[in-house]
Amino acid sequence: MNAWVRLARWATLLVLASLTVSLVIGVGDPATGAAEKAVLVLVIAGCFLLAVKVSRLGGRIEQRLRRH
């Protein structure tokens, strides 16, 4: 069970990282307007915060599973 939790955590973090990279590319695109760039930066920050929460939550779950 512990391996599945670890795999799910890494898969989620991989998806968030690839989404963040694609959003950063969108910010760097010259065709992107100023308002669009502001929204993309906010979404990038949200992805980062979500990745931090997923990482912390996954670590806590792994610790609980190790105790049992």
C-alpha positions as CSV (number, residue, x, y, z in Angstrom):
1,M,0.0,0.0,0.0
2,N,2.9,2.3,0.8
3,A,4.2,2.0,-2.7
4,W,0.9,3.0,-4.2
5,V,0.7,6.1,-2.1
6,R,4.2,7.0,-3.2
7,L,3.4,6.3,-6.8
8,A,0.2,8.4,-6.7
9,R,2.1,11.3,-5.1
10,W,4.9,11.2,-7.7
11,A,2.4,11.0,-10.5
12,T,0.4,14.0,-9.2
13,L,3.6,16.0,-8.8
14,L,4.7,15.1,-12.3
15,V,1.4,16.2,-13.8
16,L,1.6,19.5,-11.8
17,A,5.2,20.1,-12.9
18,S,4.4,19.5,-16.6
19,L,1.4,21.8,-16.3
20,T,3.5,24.5,-14.7
21,V,6.2,24.2,-17.4
22,S,3.5,24.6,-20.1
23,L,2.1,27.6,-18.3
24,V,5.5,29.2,-18.0
25,I,6.0,28.7,-21.8
26,G,2.6,30.5,-22.3
27,V,3.8,33.4,-20.2
28,G,6.9,33.7,-22.3
29,D,5.0,33.7,-25.6
30,P,5.0,37.1,-27.2
31,A,1.4,36.6,-28.5
32,T,0.1,36.4,-24.9
33,G,-1.5,39.6,-23.7
34,A,-0.8,41.3,-20.3
35,A,-4.1,40.2,-18.7
36,E,-3.5,36.6,-19.9
37,K,0.0,36.7,-18.5
38,A,-1.3,37.8,-15.1
39,V,-3.8,35.0,-15.0
40,L,-1.1,32.5,-16.0
41,V,1.1,33.7,-13.3
42,L,-1.7,33.2,-10.7
43,V,-2.4,29.7,-12.0
44,I,1.4,28.9,-11.8
45,A,1.4,30.0,-8.2
46,G,-1.7,27.9,-7.5
47,C,0.0,24.9,-9.1
48,F,3.1,25.4,-6.9
49,L,1.0,25.7,-3.8
50,L,-1.0,22.6,-4.7
51,A,2.3,20.7,-5.3
52,V,3.5,21.7,-1.8
53,K,0.2,20.4,-0.3
54,V,0.3,17.2,-2.2
55,S,3.9,16.6,-1.1
56,R,3.2,17.3,2.5
57,L,0.0,15.2,2.5
58,G,1.7,12.3,0.8
59,G,4.5,12.4,3.3
60,R,2.0,12.3,6.2
61,I,0.1,9.4,4.7
62,E,3.3,7.4,4.2
63,Q,4.3,8.0,7.9
64,R,0.9,6.8,9.1
65,L,1.1,3.7,6.9
66,R,4.6,2.9,8.3
67,R,3.3,3.0,11.8
68,H,0.7,0.4,11.1
